Amino acid sequence: IGGGSNIVLRDDVSGLVVQIANKGFQLLTEDEHTVCVRVAAGEVWDDWVRQSLELGYYGLENLSLIPGTVGASPVQNIGAYGVEIGELVEEVHGIEVSSGQVVRLSAADCAFAYRDSIFKHQLSGKVIITAVTFRLFKKPQTNVVYPALREVLSPADTEISPFQIREAVCNLRRSKLPDPAMIPNAGSFFKNPVINLVQAEQLQSRHPDMPAYPVDANSVKVPAAWLIDRAGWKG
């Protein structure tokens, strides 16, 4: 297990439980625009996000305050407020369970998709992730395309810093989601449906307020929260 923030145990586990707790990070390479940093899987995710910004490495700020560890981030291809971790992963390092051999997978090898990766399919239970290498930016890459994020940032701000984005994301998450450190919970288990453009147009003709975010040239993502709310099931 990593941080254990998405685990609910029905009974005691009759077997060995191993927690990934390795720490530290290493700057591998850098050029004029980017840096490559290898981060141990046991690092707390949000601690790493905060530290990356303090070091002047940008790109992770939209993913602030997500519970769990660095090693868990590629499995789910964690994402929030318009950014997915798969966009910033250079390599994933691990150990093959059956052989004990060290493995390295490029971002392409990981088959990242919406809340998905090879670690949930072909490599499920077969590889223990030990570190993740990220390629981050030396200059801020401001991403405020997500409407909820734009709404909480001041329109008077002509230049929005990564630190402002982190603060806004943290405030949004705290206002919407219970803090697992204060109220134990297994987080959100909803996955936003991805539908094709024809379906989206049909639905929006009946529900003009339906949000839809582009996924690719042929499909959009509809927020599960909006669907739940419209169905009268909120709460």
C-alpha positions in Angstrom: 0.0 0.0 0.0 1.0 3.6 -0.3 -0.8 6.2 1.9 -3.8 3.9 2.3 -6.2 6.8 1.5 -8.3 4.8 -0.9 -8.5 1.6 1.1 -11.4 0.3 3.3 -10.7 -3.0 5.0 -13.8 -5.2 5.8 -11.7 -7.5 8.0 -8.1 -7.9 9.2 -5.7 -8.9 6.4 -4.6 -12.5 6.9 -1.1 -12.0 5.4 1.8 -9.7 5.0 1.1 -6.0 4.4 3.9 -3.9 3.0 3.8 -0.1 2.9 6.0 1.8 0.4 7.8 4.3 2.6 11.0 5.3 0.7 11.7 9.0 0.5 13.7 11.5 -1.4 14.1 13.0 -4.9 17.0 13.5 -7.3 17.4 16.0 -10.1 18.5 13.9 -13.1 18.7 16.3 -16.0 17.8 19.9 -17.0 17.8 22.1 -20.0 16.8 25.7 -20.7 13.1 24.9 -20.3 12.6 21.8 -18.2 13.9 19.6 -15.4 13.7 15.8 -14.9 13.3 14.8 -11.3 13.0 11.2 -9.9 10.9 11.1 -6.8 10.6 8.1 -4.4 7.2 6.4 -4.4 6.8 6.7 -0.7 6.8 10.5 -0.7 3.5 12.1 0.2 2.0 13.4 -3.0 1.0 16.9 -1.8 4.3 17.4 0.0 6.0 16.8 -3.3 3.7 19.2 -5.1 4.5 21.9 -2.6 8.2 21.2 -2.7 8.3 21.2 -6.5 6.9 24.8 -6.5 9.3 25.9 -3.9 12.2 24.6 -6.0 10.8 26.5 -9.1 9.6 23.4 -10.9 6.2 24.0 -12.3 3.3 21.9 -13.7 1.9 20.0 -10.7 0.1 22.9 -9.0 -3.4 21.9 -10.3 -2.9 18.5 -8.7 -2.5 20.0 -5.2 -4.0 18.3 -2.1 -4.8 15.0 -3.7 -4.3 12.4 -1.0 -1.9 9.5 -1.3 1.7 8.9 -2.4 3.8 9.7 -5.4 4.0 6.0 -6.3 0.2 5.8 -6.6 -0.1 8.7 -8.9 0.6 6.9 -12.2 -1.7 3.9 -11.4 -4.8 6.0 -11.5 -3.3 8.7 -13.8 -4.5 11.2 -11.2 -6.0 14.3 -12.6 -7.7 17.5 -11.4 -8.6 20.9 -12.7 -7.5 20.3 -16.3 -4.2 18.5 -15.7 -3.4 14.7 -15.7 -0.2 13.3 -14.2 0.4 11.3 -17.4 1.2 14.6 -19.2 4.2 15.2 -16.8 5.5 11.6 -16.3 8.8 10.8 -18.0 9.3 7.3 -16.5 8.0 5.0 -13.9 10.4 2.8 -12.0 9.5 -0.4 -10.3 10.2 -4.0 -9.3 8.7 -7.0 -11.1 7.1 -9.1 -8.4 7.7 -12.5 -10.0 11.4 -12.0 -10.7 12.5 -9.2 -8.5 14.0 -7.5 -11.6 14.1 -3.7 -11.8 11.8 -2.3 -14.6 11.5 1.1 -16.2 8.5 2.2 -18.2 8.3 5.3 -20.4 5.2 7.4 -20.4 4.1 5.7 -23.6 4.6 2.2 -22.0 2.3 3.2 -19.2 -0.7 3.6 -21.6 -2.1 6.5 -19.7 -5.8 7.3 -20.3 -8.6 9.0 -18.3 -8.1 7.7 -14.8 -6.4 4.6 -16.3 -3.0 3.1 -17.0 -1.3 -0.3 -17.7 -1.0 -0.7 -13.9 -4.7 -1.3 -13.6 -4.7 -3.9 -16.4 -1.7 -5.9 -17.8 0.6 -5.0 -14.9 -2.0 -5.1 -12.1 -0.4 -6.8 -9.1 2.7 -7.5 -11.1 4.9 -4.5 -10.6 5.6 -2.5 -7.4 6.3 1.1 -8.2 9.4 2.4 -6.4 9.8 5.9 -8.0 8.4 8.2 -10.7 10.4 10.6 -12.9 8.6 13.8 -13.8 9.5 16.4 -16.5 8.5 19.7 -15.1 8.9 23.3 -16.3 11.3 26.1 -15.2 8.8 28.7 -16.3 5.1 28.7 -15.1 2.7 27.0 -17.4 -0.5 28.5 -16.2 -3.5 26.3 -16.7 -6.8 27.8 -15.6 -9.1 26.3 -18.3 -11.2 24.5 -15.7 -14.3 26.8 -15.1 -14.5 26.1 -11.3 -10.8 27.2 -11.0 -11.3 30.3 -13.0 -14.3 31.3 -10.9 -12.2 31.4 -7.6 -9.3 33.3 -9.1 -9.5 37.1 -9.2 -10.3 38.4 -12.7 -8.1 41.4 -11.9 -5.1 39.2 -11.8 -3.4 39.6 -15.2 -0.6 37.2 -14.3 -1.6 34.2 -12.1 1.3 32.5 -10.4 1.5 28.7 -9.8 1.4 29.5 -6.1 -2.0 31.3 -6.6 -3.3 28.3 -8.5 -2.1 25.9 -5.7 -3.9 28.0 -3.1 -7.1 28.2 -5.2 -7.1 24.4 -5.8 -6.5 23.7 -2.1 -9.4 26.0 -1.1 -11.7 24.3 -3.7 -10.8 20.8 -2.5 -11.2 21.7 1.1 -14.7 23.3 0.4 -15.9 20.3 -1.5 -14.2 17.2 -0.1 -13.7 16.0 3.5 -10.1 15.9 4.6 -9.1 12.2 5.2 -6.8 13.4 8.0 -9.8 14.9 9.8 -12.7 12.6 8.6 -11.6 9.1 7.5 -13.0 8.5 4.0 -12.2 6.6 0.8 -12.4 9.6 -1.4 -14.5 10.0 -4.6 -15.2 6.8 -6.5 -17.1 8.5 -9.4 -15.6 8.6 -12.9 -16.8 11.2 -15.3 -18.5 9.6 -18.3 -16.9 10.1 -21.7 -19.5 10.3 -24.5 -19.3 11.0 -28.2 -20.1 14.4 -29.7 -23.5 13.3 -31.2 -24.7 12.2 -27.7 -23.4 15.4 -26.2 -25.3 17.6 -28.7 -28.5 15.6 -28.1 -28.2 16.0 -24.4 -27.3 19.7 -24.5 -30.3 20.4 -26.7 -32.5 19.1 -23.8 -30.2 20.3 -21.0 -28.5 23.5 -22.2 -26.7 23.9 -18.8 -24.9 20.5 -19.2 -21.1 21.0 -18.9 -18.9 19.1 -21.4 -15.1 19.2 -21.6 -13.3 18.1 -24.7 -11.4 14.8 -24.5 -10.4 14.4 -28.1 -11.8 15.3 -31.6 -14.7 12.9 -31.2 -15.7 12.8 -27.5 -16.3 14.9 -24.4 -16.4 14.3 -20.7 -19.5 15.1 -18.7 -19.1 15.7 -14.9 -20.6 12.9 -12.8 -21.3 15.5 -10.2 -23.7 17.4 -12.6 -25.5 14.1 -13.5 -25.9 13.1 -9.8 -27.2 16.6 -9.0 -29.7 16.6 -11.9 -30.9 13.1 -10.9 -31.7 14.5 -7.4 -29.2 12.2 -5.7 -26.8 14.9 -4.4 -25.9 14.1 -0.8 
